[in-house]
Amino acid sequence: MTSQSAKTLLTLDAEAVASLKEGINFKKSQEDGKCYIIYKNNDGLRACKNQCKHQGGLFIKDIEDLDGRTVKCTKHNWKLNVSSMKYVNPPDSFFQDELGDPMDPWLADLREPQELQEGEVKVTYMTHACMEVQLGQKRFMFDPWLIGPAFARGWWLVHEPPTDCLDRMCTADFIYISHMHSDHLSYPTLKVLSDRRPDAPIFVGDTSRPVFWLQSQVKLTNINVVPFGVWQNLDEHLRFMILMDGVHPEMDTCIILEYKGHMILNTVDCTRPNGGRLPEKVDLMMSDFAGGASGFPMTFCGGKYNDSWKAGFIKNERKKLLNYKAQLVKSLEPRIYCPFAGYFVEAHPSDRYIKDTNVKNQAEDLNALINKTAPDIKTWTPKPGAVLDLGLALKDPTNSAAITNPPANAKIYKDSWDFDLYVDELNSAIDSEIFRHRRWIQFYYTWAGFQNYNLVVRMIETDDDFEPIADGYDYLVDFMDLSYPAKRPDREHAYVEVKNRIGVMRSVVLHGHLWDDLYIGFQNRISRDPDVYHHKFWNHFQTELPFRKPDWDQFLQQVPAIEEPETQSSCKLS
């Protein structure tokens, strides 16, 4: 790995500054051709990269903007007010990162790379986002999702991990969990760890939403929350640094491992890891690649959301993501690149429509694109149990011995999943005592704490085919004043209708889980009028619910003992 250095992104001489017009200016760096936006007014200059914080799209002039302050992203039409550096569409979303002169934290205490011996650093792929990295005498494991589903019952593993994967997890020296999404923070997997080795050293970033906010589900006693951008020394040769995501700093993180001066960068699921500032020319880079990890647009219905529109949208998004990842890898110039953290499938039979519609990128396609545009970067498409010897690969990228493939008889792809075990566990919530009393609705949304927003949501409990259940709940929530009207109010308002599979919805309510189980897990169907994304609403239920689950014992004590349980049908709209 070559030495890192600070870099000037854009330089303007006095004449160029004087030539800037009032308002928005698009400028391209003569050094590297990258594009920037400069906003000029009486207060001075503000500048940012010409790159949308959402998914990296390019901004253009917004022809609907009469004040000359707004630019529009060519990807999803997000709009940025450059005078304030705040996104105005969708409302209540992000601030843009401005150009400054920050010190890249990995440049602190640079170490000269030492020669690696054969077998000294080995990287073994397990499944999805789980990698085991042997560094000298220590073993590090990333994001162990090794058994069970993720996002309730929506995601299942594509690959069959090595047969000894749980043993390897339980004996690892260090475990890094990047964020709280259940394909990384897998409670079925961590239950095994807590039973067998509750004091295993686990490291997470100091996110505002703690990774282990549901720690009561497992009894792990050695969870270490570390600050961002600071080297954590594990021995004289080994250290790591956790960095936050620029788009979702409240929850997403990525990691740099360094051993004897050699860096491994794992950006995991970050949309814009570290705000786009990353170390260049690392020895190994890993990132997600697949896409399809969202309820939009697969779970949407009505209006334009027919099958042909979805197919076209998904195809276009896949292509954009493929090009974005390839360009990122090309710009960072790692010696070796490995796409991972995308090997999931909507395997449950009731999700066949999602599986067929939600087509994802293939790791082979991304690596082929990188090989074409940046042939000097060695790429690795991993299979479960495959091992990369980093020392051999760095000495000679063409050395076939640098990668050991799994044995010929090893099972690569899963062909069966324990559906009933996990679905039955979710469905056990259906008959919970709390749902015999209609007042649970008010108690739950009061606990959730979202209001003062002009949105009315209709929630409908359904079967697996999203058909309303005869005795299921069907109710309205008016988030303007947190009321529960029998019909939609007369005032002008935004309206969203959500059909939820009853077992998953009741489990989410009962345990106080985030709505990612419903939304990212494809466990609902959504229609909206008008067709507008309500960032503030979804962000609250996906990232900002209270840390403690609803106190249902208190709720049941509030229900009068002599009260006859109310039938669920009494909750239906007239």
Secondary structure, 3 states (H helix, E strand, C coil): CCCCCCCCCCCCCHHHHHCCCCEEEEEECCCCCCEEEEEEECCEEEEEECCCCCCCCCEEECCCCCCCCEEEECCCCCEEECCCCEEEECCCCCECCECCCCCCHHHCCCCCCCCCCCCCEEEEEEECCEEEEEECCEEEEECCCCCCCECCCCEEECECCCCCHHHHHHCCCEEECCCCCCCCCCHHHHHHHHHHCCCCCEEEECCCCCCCCCHHHCCCCCEEEECCCCCEECCCCEEEEEEEECCCCCCCEEEEEEECCEEEEECCCCCCEHHHCCCCCCCEEEECCCCCCCCCCCCECCCCCCHHHHHHHHHHHHHHHHHHHHHHHHHHCCCEEEECCCCEECCCHHHHHHHHHCCCCCHHHHHHHHHHHCCCCEECCCCCCCEEEHHHHHHCCCCHHHEECCCCCCCCECCCCCHHHHHHHHHCCCCCHHHHCCCHHHHHHHHHCCCCCCEEEEEEEECCCCCECCCCCEEEEECCCCECCCCCCCCCCEEEEEEEEHHHHHHHHHHCCCCHHHHCCCCEEEEEECCCCCHHHHHHHHHCCCCCCCCHHHHHHHCCCCCCCCCHHHHCCC
